[in-house]
Amino acid sequence: MAGITATEVRDLAIGKVRAQALIDMKLGRTPEPGDLSHIPIIGWGRERETVIAEALRGVGIEPESRVFHGVHDSRHLASPDGIGVDFDDALIVSEIKTSGKALPIGSPELDAKGYVHQMQWVMHVTGAVRCRFVVEQRIQVQGGFAAGPLAEDWIERDDDAIAELVKIADAFLAELDRQREDGAPVIDEELDTHAVNYLRGLAAEKEGKELKESAYAAIVAAGKSQESPLARITYTAEKPGEVLEVEEIDYDAARATHFGQALFAELQSVTARWNEHLQEFISTKSVQGKGRAASARITAGKATKEQKA
C-alpha cells in the first residue's frame, strides 16, 4: 500500500506538485520518473551529499539511506540523510542539500524550496527532536561544478507545523485510497473549457491593462493634444491643488477648561441616561444576513503552464 514521503509532503505543501498528478503516478496511470543522475545538477548533488554525510560523523550523525515508517501511521515515510543521538540521548537527524545560492534560515529563498517542511516531516516520522540542516553552495566552473561555502544550522522540531503537514498527508492518502477503489475522477470537458477560457481572459486582461497603462503614461508625458484619423488626444495640463484654510477644533483644549470639564461630564451623564431609557424599547426582528455568493478559484494546470513556457 503506497505511502507518502517527506519530499512528496514538501511538494504538496508548497504547491510544487498537484495531488492528482502524484496520485496518478502512484496508481500507475502515469510513469514514474527514472534515474535522473545524468542531469548534471542532480548528479553533483548526490555526489556531494555522500561526501558531506561522511563528514557529519564527526558530530555524531551517521550516514543513513533506509526508509523509515511512522510509528502512528506506517504509510508516513521518510529517508533522513543521517541519524544519531545528542548528549541527552534524544534522536537527531540530518538533511543535506546543495544549492546554487545561500539558503539562510527564515529567508524567502529557503521558504520557496520547502526544505523546512521536509525536515519537519522527517522528524515526525523518525521521532527526532532536531535536524542538522547542511547546505553547500554549488559553484559553476568550466566543465561542471565546484564545492562552495558550507552552512550548518539546527532546525528544532515544531509539532504545530507537523500537525499541518499530517493533515495534508492524510487527506492525500485518503483520496489515494478512494481512487484506488473508485477510479480516477471524471473530468467535465465543458467545465474544463470554461476554466481554460477564464484563464485566457485573465491573461488578456493583464496584458491589456499593462498596454493601456504604459500607453496612457506616454501620452500624458508627451504633454500635447492632437487629432488623427485613428485617434483624438485632448491634453489637459496639470493643475496644482489650492491651499485651503479649514477650521479645526481642539477637543482636548476644550475639555481642559473648567467649564468644558463640567459640560463634558453632563454630556456623559445624559448619554448614559438616554441609553438606559432606550433599553425599554428594545425588541427583536429577523434580518436577512448578507450571505456569500458562490465562487470558484481557477488556476492553470500543468499543460497550460507548459504551453506558456
Disulfide bonds with the S-S distance in Angstrom:
none
